[in-house]
Structure formats: C-alpha cells, structure tokens
Amino acid sequence: MKFHISAEDTVEELNISSMVDMTFLLLMYFLVTASLKIEESELRVQIPIDQQMEQQQRVETPEEVVVDVFENGEIWWNGQPTDTVESEGLPELKGTLADLKAAYPEQAVVVRGQRRTQHRRIVAVLNACAYANIDQISFPADASVFEE
C-alpha cells in the first residue's frame, strides 16, 4: 500500500471555465432585467386621498409670529402692544403664547429687541415662551429692521 503521494504525482489546476460561464450568465441577466425596468413616472396609478388629511392640511398657520421688545420695556405682539413696562410677569404675552401653542404646536416665535433694550425684558419674553412650552425661538440676524 502506497499512502505517500509525492509532489511530482499531483498536478494542481484551477479550472475557471465554469466561473467565467456563471459571470457571463449573471451579466446577461442584469442587462436584460435593467432594460425591463419601468420608471415610476411612466406608471398611471391613482393614489387614494384621505379626505380628513386633506382638510387638516388646509389649516392656515400664521407666517411669522414676532415679539418686539422696545427700549422703554414695552412688548408688542405682531405689531400690537401687549404688555406695558409695569407688567413684570408678562401675563398677556403668556396667555397669547399659550393660545398659539394650543392652536399651532410647531409655530416658531421671533424675538426682536432694540440695541438699548434691557436684557431682563428679553429674558422675561423667553420665560414666557418657556411657560407656553414654545421651543422654536429665533432672533433676527439683522436687527436694523426694528430700529427706529
């Protein structure tokens, strides 16, 4: 019995013909299927529309809510005076912001102040926004539109 195989007796060959055949078959398959693809824009499909969603989308939201803080401490809401200099807790503004949050949960508020406005009044407006759970607050980059 001969159990030992010498290096001279074994010939190792790598037969890649079947691998080349499979590669060409896959190439042909992808070429044929790619040409059969239909664009979605070419399909004529009627998508059902939910009437309730359509009515909800028609609800108009205010474009921009602006709170102006003047140098003398007055606070205006979209061009209308709300709280005076004497009102420390800003009760009118808090009520207006709470109503806004209830009606439009995602509404942003723009807070504008003049150059010489006291910071405590700006902080009071921010506290009123926090009281109403409004977290989308912005300050304009160009405050010159508000300067008199």
ZINORSUL-V764516 format. One record per residue. N is the residue number from 1. SS is DSSP state (helix for helix, strand for strand, loop for the rest). PSI is psi in whole degrees, -180 to 180 (999 if undefined). D_LAST is the distance of its C-alpha to the last C-alpha in Angstrom with 1 decimal. Layout:
# ZINORSUL-V764516
n->N ss->SS psi->PSI d_last->D_LAST
n->N ss->SS psi->PSI d_last->D_LAST
This chain:
# ZINORSUL-V764516
n->1 ss->loop psi->133 d_last->110.7
n->2 ss->loop psi->109 d_last->108.1
n->3 ss->loop psi->-15 d_last->104.8
n->4 ss->loop psi->126 d_last->103.4
n->5 ss->loop psi->127 d_last->101.7
n->6 ss->loop psi->162 d_last->101.4
n->7 ss->loop psi->-25 d_last->98.5
n->8 ss->loop psi->-29 d_last->100.6
n->9 ss->loop psi->-28 d_last->101.3
n->10 ss->loop psi->133 d_last->97.7
n->11 ss->loop psi->117 d_last->95.7
n->12 ss->loop psi->125 d_last->92.0
n->13 ss->loop psi->146 d_last->90.3
n->14 ss->loop psi->112 d_last->86.9
n->15 ss->loop psi->106 d_last->87.2
n->16 ss->loop psi->8 d_last->83.8
n->17 ss->helix psi->-39 d_last->84.9
n->18 ss->helix psi->-33 d_last->84.0
n->19 ss->helix psi->-39 d_last->80.5
n->20 ss->helix psi->-41 d_last->80.0
n->21 ss->helix psi->-45 d_last->81.2
n->22 ss->helix psi->-39 d_last->78.7
n->23 ss->helix psi->-45 d_last->75.8
n->24 ss->helix psi->-37 d_last->76.7
n->25 ss->helix psi->-43 d_last->77.0
n->26 ss->helix psi->-40 d_last->73.5
n->27 ss->helix psi->-45 d_last->72.1
n->28 ss->helix psi->-41 d_last->73.8
n->29 ss->helix psi->-48 d_last->72.5
n->30 ss->helix psi->-34 d_last->68.8
n->31 ss->helix psi->-41 d_last->69.1
n->32 ss->helix psi->-45 d_last->70.5
n->33 ss->helix psi->-31 d_last->68.1
n->34 ss->helix psi->-33 d_last->65.0
n->35 ss->helix psi->-18 d_last->66.1
n->36 ss->loop psi->-6 d_last->66.4
n->37 ss->loop psi->132 d_last->62.9
n->38 ss->loop psi->131 d_last->61.0
n->39 ss->loop psi->147 d_last->57.2
n->40 ss->helix psi->-31 d_last->55.3
n->41 ss->helix psi->-21 d_last->53.6
n->42 ss->helix psi->-16 d_last->57.1
n->43 ss->loop psi->139 d_last->58.1
n->44 ss->loop psi->91 d_last->57.8
n->45 ss->loop psi->132 d_last->57.0
n->46 ss->loop psi->114 d_last->55.5
n->47 ss->loop psi->130 d_last->53.4
n->48 ss->loop psi->144 d_last->53.3
n->49 ss->loop psi->130 d_last->50.0
n->50 ss->loop psi->120 d_last->49.3
n->51 ss->helix psi->-37 d_last->48.1
n->52 ss->helix psi->-41 d_last->46.4
n->53 ss->helix psi->-38 d_last->44.4
n->54 ss->helix psi->-40 d_last->43.4
n->55 ss->helix psi->-36 d_last->42.2
n->56 ss->helix psi->-33 d_last->40.2
n->57 ss->helix psi->-18 d_last->38.5
n->58 ss->loop psi->-10 d_last->37.3
n->59 ss->loop psi->125 d_last->35.1
n->60 ss->loop psi->136 d_last->31.6
n->61 ss->loop psi->148 d_last->29.0
n->62 ss->loop psi->142 d_last->25.3
n->63 ss->loop psi->-50 d_last->23.6
n->64 ss->loop psi->132 d_last->20.8
n->65 ss->strand psi->120 d_last->19.9
n->66 ss->strand psi->129 d_last->16.4
n->67 ss->strand psi->116 d_last->15.8
n->68 ss->strand psi->133 d_last->12.3
n->69 ss->strand psi->116 d_last->12.5
n->70 ss->loop psi->166 d_last->10.0
n->71 ss->loop psi->-35 d_last->10.4
n->72 ss->loop psi->-2 d_last->12.7
n->73 ss->loop psi->-6 d_last->14.8
n->74 ss->loop psi->149 d_last->14.3
n->75 ss->strand psi->129 d_last->15.1
n->76 ss->strand psi->147 d_last->14.6
n->77 ss->strand psi->112 d_last->17.1
n->78 ss->loop psi->45 d_last->16.3
n->79 ss->loop psi->2 d_last->13.9
n->80 ss->strand psi->134 d_last->16.3
n->81 ss->strand psi->136 d_last->16.3
n->82 ss->strand psi->-59 d_last->19.2
n->83 ss->strand psi->144 d_last->19.7
n->84 ss->loop psi->-178 d_last->18.8
n->85 ss->loop psi->-34 d_last->18.6
n->86 ss->loop psi->-22 d_last->22.4
n->87 ss->loop psi->108 d_last->23.4
n->88 ss->loop psi->-40 d_last->24.4
n->89 ss->loop psi->-5 d_last->26.2
n->90 ss->loop psi->58 d_last->23.6
n->91 ss->helix psi->-39 d_last->26.5
n->92 ss->helix psi->-43 d_last->24.7
n->93 ss->helix psi->-40 d_last->22.9
n->94 ss->helix psi->-43 d_last->26.2
n->95 ss->helix psi->-41 d_last->28.0
n->96 ss->helix psi->-42 d_last->25.6
n->97 ss->helix psi->-37 d_last->25.8
n->98 ss->helix psi->-41 d_last->29.6
n->99 ss->helix psi->-39 d_last->29.9
n->100 ss->helix psi->-44 d_last->28.0
n->101 ss->helix psi->-37 d_last->30.3
n->102 ss->helix psi->-39 d_last->33.3
n->103 ss->helix psi->-41 d_last->32.4
n->104 ss->loop psi->91 d_last->31.1
n->105 ss->loop psi->-27 d_last->32.4
n->106 ss->loop psi->14 d_last->30.9
n->107 ss->loop psi->136 d_last->27.4
n->108 ss->loop psi->155 d_last->24.7
n->109 ss->strand psi->134 d_last->21.5
n->110 ss->strand psi->125 d_last->18.2
n->111 ss->strand psi->120 d_last->16.4
n->112 ss->strand psi->135 d_last->12.7
n->113 ss->strand psi->150 d_last->11.4
n->114 ss->loop psi->169 d_last->8.7
n->115 ss->loop psi->-37 d_last->10.4
n->116 ss->loop psi->16 d_last->11.7
n->117 ss->loop psi->138 d_last->12.7
n->118 ss->loop psi->139 d_last->16.4
n->119 ss->helix psi->-27 d_last->18.6
n->120 ss->helix psi->-30 d_last->20.9
n->121 ss->helix psi->-38 d_last->18.4
n->122 ss->helix psi->-43 d_last->18.1
n->123 ss->helix psi->-37 d_last->21.9
n->124 ss->helix psi->-39 d_last->22.4
n->125 ss->helix psi->-42 d_last->20.7
n->126 ss->helix psi->-37 d_last->23.0
n->127 ss->helix psi->-38 d_last->25.9
n->128 ss->helix psi->-38 d_last->25.2
n->129 ss->helix psi->-40 d_last->25.4
n->130 ss->helix psi->-37 d_last->28.6
n->131 ss->helix psi->-37 d_last->30.0
n->132 ss->loop psi->5 d_last->29.7
n->133 ss->loop psi->34 d_last->31.2
n->134 ss->loop psi->119 d_last->28.3
n->135 ss->loop psi->-3 d_last->28.8
n->136 ss->loop psi->89 d_last->26.6
n->137 ss->strand psi->137 d_last->23.3
n->138 ss->strand psi->157 d_last->20.9
n->139 ss->loop psi->136 d_last->17.8
n->140 ss->loop psi->145 d_last->15.8
n->141 ss->loop psi->-32 d_last->16.7
n->142 ss->loop psi->101 d_last->13.6
n->143 ss->helix psi->0 d_last->10.6
n->144 ss->helix psi->-20 d_last->8.3
n->145 ss->helix psi->-19 d_last->8.2
n->146 ss->loop psi->-18 d_last->6.4
n->147 ss->loop psi->143 d_last->3.8
n->148 ss->loop psi->999 d_last->0.0
